[in-house]
Amino acid sequence: MSQTTTISFFRFDRWRDRAWALAMMGGARLAMARVPDLGFWKLCGSGTGEGFTPVPNTGVYVILCTWPDEDTAHARLADIPIFNRYRARASEDWTVFLSPTSARGAWSGQTPFSPVSEPNPGPIAALTRATIKPSILAKFWGRVPDISAMIGSDQNVVFKIGIGEVPMLHQVTFSIWPGTTEMAQFARHNGPHAAAIQAVRDGAWFREELYARFAILGDTGTWGGTSPLRQLDDT
């Protein structure tokens, strides 16, 4: 069996549903802990704009999960009550099914992803996660506006969002790209992002960090009225 990771996005338009989703950041933990076959999981909020800001977006929430295989992932997401409750209240939801191809680092002291798939030349998803040292918060977030503007204008990125467990301190970026070449060009060769990477390495900004890549298995639902993966057909 091959481990499958799912990232489910939920958009809430009505204020009472947004209040419910915020409360579920704590309230859903017991239900999530009881889901059969569920491995690692995290409940996350999101940032405003492109998502890469410290200001929370009260309308978008995310659930990340790992499962023993793709069939189990589909079955549990379709049948388990907690996921159905999120979908029932959300105005829109979208889930991406992923197979980890590489991972290094830790998340909450764990190594959540078990890469077994061979990297392929097709589309990829990238996830980075970090716990930022409080002493460098101003430096870190000072870099973000330029990076956000750059990724927002990059024609190669298929989907991008900034999410997190704790505002400002625990940050996650998730993005989808046509291939490794396009992603590497943005990550290493574009000015603000490349400079931020160097600053992180020189200054040891993070207490904990994780970098992972995934092959894309498929998706369900819509985001913005369509599947963002449809853009891959045009690349």
N, C-alpha and C positions, 0 to 999 in steps of 0.2 A: 504494500500500500504506500501511496505517496501523500505526504502531508499537504493539506490544502488550507490556505489562508483566505479569509473573507473580510472585506471591508464594506460595511453597510452604512450608507449615508441617508439621513432623514431630514427633510425640510418641514418646518412647522410654521404655518402662516398666522394662525389665530393666537392671540395672547394667552388664552387659557391652555392651549396645547404647548406653547413655549414654556409656560410655567410648569406644566406637567413634565416636560422633557428635562428641564433643569432639576426638578426634584428627583427624577429618576437617575441622575448621576450618582446619587447615593441609594435611592430606593430600589433600583434594579439589581443591586449587587447580590442579594440573597437569591433571587430568581436565577441570575446568571450562574451562580455557583452550583445550582442544581441541574443544569442542562446536561443531559447525557452526551457523552463522547466529546464534550467541549474541553479543549486543552487550555492554552493561554488565551486570555481575553482582556480587553480594556474598553472602558466607556470614556468617550472623549467629547469635548466641545470643539468649537472652531473659532477662527478669527475673522474679523471683518475684511472688506476689500477682497483681495486675492486670497485672504486667509492668513497672510503672513504679517499679522499685527498683534500687539498685546491686548487690543480691544476685543472683547468677546462678541461673537455673532450669536444672538439669542435664538436665531431661527434654524440653525443647522447643528445636528449632533451626529456622532459616529460611533459605531460598535465594531471593533476589530476582534476577530476570533481565529483560532487554529483548530483544525479538525483532522481526523486520521486519514480521510480521503475525500475526493470530490463528491461522490454519491452521498456520503454522510452529511457533508456540508449542505447540499441542496435539500436533503430530507429534513434536517433539523431546522434550518432557516424557514422552511415552509410550514412546519407543524408545531414548533414550540410556542406556547402562549406568549412569552415575553416579546418575541419578535413580531408576533401578530398584533400585540398591543401597540407597539411602535408604529407599525404600518397603518393601523386603523386610525391613528391620530394624525399621522403625517399627511401633508398635502402632496408630497412626492417622496419616493425612496428609490435608491439605486444600490445594488450590491455587485462588487467585482470579485470574481473567483480567481485566485492566484496560486501558483506553484513556486515555492522559494528555490532560487538557483544559487544564491550566495548570501551569506550573513556573517557579520562579525560584530562583536560587542555584546552588551547586555542591556536588558530592560527590566527595571525593578529587581536586579540581581539574578535574572533568569536569561536563558538563551532560548527565546520562544520559537524560532524558526529552524526547521530541520531540512537544509537543502539536499535534495536528492536528484533534482532534474538537471540535465545538462544544459548549459546556456545555448541558446539558439539565436539565429540572426533576426528573429521576428521582434515584434513590439515587446517592450518591457515596462515594468512598474518599479519605481524606486521609493524606498521609505528610509527616512533618517529620523532618529529620535535622540534627544539629549536632555539631560538634567543640567541646567545652567547654574553656574556658581553665582550666588546672590551678589558677590562683590563686583561682578562684571556685567550686571544686567544692563546698565546704561550703555556700555560699549557694544554689547550684543545687539540691543534693539536700535542703536544708532546706525548699524549696518543694514538693517532690514528694509527700510524704504527703497533704497537703490536696487536691492536684490529683487524685491517684490515688483518694482516697475519693470525690471529686465525680464523676469520670467513671464510677466503678464503680456509683454510684447513679443515674446519668442514664438514664432510661427510653428516651431516643431513640437512644442509641448501640447499634448492631447488633452490632458486634464491636470490640474494642480490645486492643492489646498493645504493650508496650514491648520493643524488640529493640536489638541493638547489635553493633558489630564488636569494640570494646575496652571492657571493663567500666568504667563511670563516666565515661569520656572521650568515647566516640563513641556517641551515642544516637540512636535512631530510634523514632518513634511511628507506629503505623499504626492507623487506625480507619475504620469504615464507618458511614454515617449515611443516614437516609431521604431527606435533601435538604440543600441548602445552608443553609436557614433554621435547621434544628435544629443543624447544626454551628456556624454563626456564633453562635448564642445561647450555646452552651457556651464557645466560644473567646474571645468578646469581652465577654460580659456577666456571666458567673459569677465571683464574687469572687476565689478563689485563682488561677485561671488567668489572668484579666485582669490581676491584680497582677503575676504572674510575667512576662507579656508586657511590661508596662511596665518592669519591672526589667531585663529583657534588653536592651531598647532603650536605657534610660538608662545602663546599665553596660557595654555592649558585651561581653557574657559569652561570645560564641561566636567562635572563630577562623574557622569556616566553617559555613554553614547553607544548607539547601535546603527549600523548601516546594512541594508538588505536590498536585494534585487529579486524580482519575480518574473516568471513567465505568466502571460495572461491566458487563463482558461476560458473565460467568458463572463457574462454578466446577466443580471435580471433587473427589470425596472427601468426607470428613466431619470435623467437629471437635466433640468432645463427643457423638458418636453421631449427629449430623445436620449438615445444611448451615446455617451461621449465616445465610445469605441467605434462608432460609425465614421469618425474622422480618420481612422486608420485606413479605411478603404480609399481615401483620397490622397494618401501619402505615398 
